[in-house]
Amino acid sequence: MNTMSKPNIHRNGRHVGIDISKTTLDIHVLESDIHWQSDNSEAGIKPLVSRLARYKLSRIIVEATGGYERKLVELLASKGLPVVVVQPVQARQFAKAQGVLAKTDKIDARMLAQFGATMKPQVRPIQSIKIRHIRDLLARKRQLTESRTQELNRAQKAEKVIASSHRRLIRILDKEIEWVNARLEKCVSAIAEWKTTYDLLTSVPGVGDGVAFTLLGELPELGSLTSRQVAALTGLAPYNHDSGNMRGKRRIKGGRAPIRTMLYMAMMCAIQHNPVMKSFYVRLVEQGKHKKVALTACMRKLMTILNAMVRDGKAWQQA
């Protein structure tokens, strides 16, 4: 399933850092020591992208800013430019390691370019607009579901005088969640490859629309990964915590949190209704594993199975 565009990368090209705010873009080309500023609008982004396209580039580094970077990243990717979106904490830790404590837009742009040249983060294809639409819908569903849970909790303690207000809001939230689910189903069914993957995923007992839609939107690489890679990307790979003679507990961390959260809820159902997952879970608990550890192991096993199913194009088969 080809849903990503491949960037045009020059190994010995230049590194560009772009600091993004709501209204402005600060751009720094490291090797040329050039800095300029553009408007963070369609009128400012288009000429900026055209200017950058004239360079031979290795990486364009931008920070994730909660959405202000989206238009810029989409247009850079559409032109085949090697854009990399990094988390703000990564860039800030790099700046501190360089002894740079001052923080201005101009300094941040230069540090992002230096981060790209020094750390050389991998340039990955940017997800297609259709996948990003699914991710937006999934994020909205999580927000609505969280609001509904909060309102249900309030309703349990509410006085009669305001109970009807809680009921009305819950009905509204139910309708909005229903609308999001309908949009998700429409997005998936509109593309044959996604529909095929959806059918494969939901053939597994305990895997419903929530898990299937989440994996389609948050893990489009599913089916092309190794077992270790799928565990790492979903935040289910255990990491050592050792120092000297001390051997600490192995813990999971990182990965894509929305997937892990959804898998946890799904596994609570799967260990009741999926014989394979149930027997695996019971066996781990009988061996003395903590229940949460056993659940995590089941989640990791399920992701390995789903990855293999999508890779081989085979639906669930009860052993």
N, C-alpha and C positions, 0 to 999 in steps of 0.2 A: 504494500500500500504506500504509494509515493505521495506523501502529504507535506513534504518539506522541500524548500528550494535550496540548492547547494551554493554556498558562497564562493566567490572568486578570490582566492588567497594567494598572495605573493610572499614567499618565504622571507625574502630580504627586503620587504617593503616597509613602509612607514607605519608608525603607531599613532593613533589619534585618540585623545580623551575628550569626551563631551560631558560637561556638567550640566544637568538639566534642572530647571526650575519651572514654575507654572507658566511664566511669560517669556523667559529667555533661555538661550543655549550658549554656553561658553565652550569654545572649541580650541584645542591645543594640538598641534602637530609636533611631536617630540623631536624627530630628527632634523626638522627645519627650524625649530624653536619659534614657531608662528602661532599667534593667538588672535582670535577674533570672536565677535559675538553676533548672534542671529536671534531673531524672534522665534519663540516656540509656537509657531502658527504655520498653517499651510503655505502662506506667502513667504515665510522665512525658511521653512524646511526644504522646499523644492530646490531653490538655488543652492542651498548648502549641500544637498545630496549631489547635485550636478558638479559642484566644485570638488567634492571629495572623490567623485568618480574619475577625475582626471589624474589622481595619484595612484601609484602602485602601493597597495595597502596590505599589511599583514593582519592588523586588527583595529577595529574601532571599539573602544571600551565606553560603555555607558552604565550608569547605576539604575537599578530598579527603584522607581520613585512612586509606585502605587498607581501608575497610569499615565503620568505626564510624559513618559518616554515612548508610549505606544505608537503614535503616529510616525515619529522619527524612525523607530526601529522597523516598523512595517515597510516604510519607503526605502530605507537602506537595504533591507533584505530583498525587496522586490527588484532592486537594481544589481543584486548579486554581490553586494559589498559585505566584507567579513565583520559583521557586528557581533559583539559579545556583551550580554547583559550580566552584570555582577551584582552581588548583594552589597549594600552600603557598608556593612560591618567588615567585609573583606577589604574594601578600599581604605576604610579608616584605619584598620589595623596595619595595613601596608604603610600608610602615611606615618603612623607613629613609629613603626620600625625604622623608617628613614629619618626619624628625628624631626619630622614636620608637624608642629603643633598648631600653627596658624591655619585658619580655615576661611578661605574666600572662594568665590566661584572660579576665579582665574587659577588659583592654586590647586583647587580640586580637579580642574580639567587637566592640568599638567601632571598631577599625581596619578590620575586614571591612565594617562598615556604611558607613564613610567611603569605602572602596574602591568600593563599589557606587554611592554617590552621585557620586563624582568621576569614576571611570573608565567608569561606565555599561556594564558588560559586557552583551553581547546575551543576552536571555532566550530560550533554546531549549527546545522541548518535550523532556521527559524520556522516554527510551526505555521501551518497554513491558517488563513483567516477562519476557515470553517472549524478547525480544531479550537482556535481561540474563542470562537462563539460558544462552543460547547463548554469550555472552561468558565466563561462568564456566566453561563446559565447554571453550572454546577455551584459556582461561588454564590450566586443569588439564592439558590435552593438552600445552601447551608445557612445563609443569613436568615432566611424566612423560617427555616426549621428551628433555629436557635431562638428566634423571637417567639415562635409558637410555644416552645418549651417553657420559656420565661413567663409567658402569659398564663399558661396552664398552672404553673407553680403559684403565681399571684392569685389566680382564681380560687385555689384551694383555701386561701386564707382571707378572701375578700368578704366584706360585709354585704348584706343583701342589697343595700342601696346602690352599690356599684357592680354587683355580679353580672348584670345584663351588659354592662360595658365590656367586660372581659369576654363574654360569650360572643358579642358582635365582632370584636377584634379577632377572635380565634376563627370565626367563620370567614372573615376577610382573608386571613393568612392561609386558611385551607384552600380558598379559591386561587390565591396567588401561587401556592405550591402546585396546585393542579395545572395551572397555566404553564408553569415552568416545565413540569413533567411532559406536558403535551408538546412543547417546543423542543425538548430534548429528543423525544421519540421521533418527531418530524425531521430533525437534523440528521439523526442516525439512519433512518429509513430512506432518506434521499440519496444516500451514497451506497452503492452495492457492496463495496469492500467493508464498510462499517457495519452494514446489516449482517453480512456473513460472520464477522467477528462477534457481533452482539449475539447472534444465534448460538455460536460456539460457547461463549461465556455463560449464557443463561441455561445451557444444557446441564450445567453442574448443579446438583441439589444444594440449596443454600445460597446460590448466587442469583440475585435478582436484578432489577433495573438499576438500583442505586449503585451497586458494585460495577455493573457493566458500563453504565454511562460514565462513571468516575474513571475507570480504566481507559475508556476510549478517549476521554478528554485530557486526562492527566498523565497517561502513559502510552502515547501513540507508538512507542518503540516496542511494545509488547509483541512477542513472536520473533524478534530479531536479537534477543539478549541471551547471555549465558545465565546459568542459575545464580552465580555470584552477582552478576550485574543487576538482575531483577530484584534480588534481595537488597542490594545497596540502594537502588533507586526508590524502592518502596520503604526504606528506613527499617528494614527487618534483618539486616546483617549484624551479627554480634561482633563487637570490637573489644580487643584486649585492653585491660587497664593494669599494666604491670610496671613495677619499678624496682630494680635491684632484685632482691630475693622475694619481694612481695608479689603475690599473684592475686590481683583483684578480680572481682566478678566481671564477666563479659556482659556488655550492655549494648543495646541497639541505640542508634542515634542517626540524625540526619535524614536524608531522603525526602520524599514528597509527602508531607504531613496529611493532606486530604485523603490520599490513598490508604495510609495506615489507619486513619480514624474510621473510614468506611469499612475496611477489612475487619477491624476489631468487632464492629457491630454485626457484620455478616457472619463472622466465625461463631459468635454466640448462638446464631441460628443453625449454622452448619454442623456444629458438634451435636445437635439434637436430631437433625434430619438427613445428614450425609453420613452413611455408614463408614466410609473410608476415614473421614475426618474424626468421627466419633471414636472409632477403635484406636486411631493414632493418639488422640487426646487421652483416652482412658489408660492406654499403655504407658504414656509418659507420666501421668499422675501416679499410677501404681509403682513406677520406678522411683518415686520420691520427688519428682519435679514440682515446683510451685505452680499453682494453677495458671497464673499469669504467664509464667515461662512456657508452660505447655501450650497456652493459647497462641503465644508468639510463634512457637515452633510450627503450630498448625497453620498459621497465617503464611509463614514462609513456605511451607510445603504446598499450600494451595496456590500461591503465586508461581511456584515452579511448575505445577501441573498446568495452570492456565497458560503460561508462556509456551509450554511444549504443545498444548492443544492448538493454539493460534499458529505456531510455527508449522505444525504438520497438517493443519486444516482438518483436525479430527474432533468430533464431538465427544462428550463425556461417555465413558464406557465403564460400567460397574465391573470391577475385577471379580 
